Amino acid sequence: MGKTPTHGLDSRSIAPQIGIWPAKQRSSDLMERVFPQTELLKTAEDVSVTSRELFNQGRTNLPGARRASVVLQQRRLDLLNAENKYAEAFRQLTAIIGCTTR
């Protein structure tokens, strides 16, 4: 009498879930972006080493070796950026659900 049916749901259990799923999906999507960036970094490291070896043997010019070095630095920054975005999304998710990472 006078009670609103809640279908077994309590407002305390529903409220946190409203923001959890988009944050969880965003966190998951960003984590999936870290792995390809890691692979691109490994490839850039290999290219940089090869380019330096070719330069030392006189089989390529200095601009080619420098270009490989610039690409390597860009890949390192891309990976760092992807890791930072994931960490921020994870922090937001843990803030929404109210747990700590300690």
C-alpha positions in Angstrom: 0.0 0.0 0.0 1.7 3.2 -1.1 4.8 1.3 -2.1 6.2 1.7 -5.6 7.1 -1.6 -7.2 10.8 -1.8 -7.7 10.9 -5.3 -9.3 13.6 -6.3 -6.9 15.9 -3.4 -7.7 17.2 -1.1 -5.1 18.2 2.5 -6.0 21.6 2.0 -4.3 22.5 -0.9 -6.6 21.2 0.7 -9.8 22.8 4.2 -9.4 26.4 3.1 -9.7 25.7 0.9 -12.7 24.4 3.8 -14.8 28.0 5.1 -15.4 29.8 1.8 -15.1 29.2 0.2 -18.5 30.2 3.2 -20.7 33.3 3.7 -18.6 34.1 -0.1 -18.6 33.7 -0.2 -22.4 35.9 2.9 -22.9 38.5 1.4 -20.6 38.4 -1.9 -22.5 38.6 -0.1 -25.9 41.6 1.9 -24.8 43.4 -1.2 -23.5 42.9 -2.8 -26.9 44.7 0.2 -28.4 47.8 -0.3 -26.3 48.8 -3.7 -27.8 49.0 -2.5 -31.4 51.0 0.5 -30.3 53.4 -1.8 -28.5 53.8 -3.9 -31.7 54.4 -0.7 -33.8 57.1 0.4 -31.3 58.9 -3.0 -31.6 58.8 -2.6 -35.4 60.2 0.9 -35.2 63.0 -0.3 -32.9 63.9 -3.0 -35.4 63.9 -0.5 -38.3 66.0 2.0 -36.3 68.6 -0.7 -35.4 68.7 -1.9 -39.1 69.0 1.7 -40.3 71.9 2.4 -38.0 73.7 -0.7 -39.1 73.2 0.1 -42.7 74.5 3.7 -42.1 77.6 2.3 -40.3 78.2 0.0 -43.3 77.9 3.0 -45.6 74.8 1.5 -47.3 72.4 4.3 -46.5 72.7 8.0 -45.9 72.4 10.0 -42.6 68.9 11.4 -43.4 67.6 7.8 -43.7 69.0 6.9 -40.4 67.7 10.0 -38.7 64.2 9.5 -40.2 64.1 6.0 -38.6 65.1 7.6 -35.3 62.3 10.2 -35.6 59.8 7.4 -36.3 61.0 5.5 -33.3 60.6 8.5 -31.0 57.1 9.1 -32.5 56.1 5.5 -31.8 57.4 5.8 -28.2 55.2 8.9 -27.7 52.2 7.1 -29.3 52.6 4.2 -26.9 52.9 6.5 -23.9 49.8 8.4 -25.0 47.8 5.2 -25.4 49.0 4.0 -21.9 48.1 7.3 -20.3 44.6 7.3 -21.9 44.0 3.8 -20.6 45.2 4.7 -17.1 42.9 7.7 -17.0 39.9 5.6 -18.2 40.7 3.0 -15.6 41.0 5.6 -12.8 37.6 7.0 -13.9 36.1 3.5 -13.8 37.4 2.8 -10.4 36.1 6.1 -9.2 32.7 5.3 -10.5 32.5 1.9 -8.8 34.2 3.2 -5.7 37.2 0.9 -5.3 40.9 1.6 -5.1 43.8 0.0 -6.9 45.9 -0.5 -3.8 
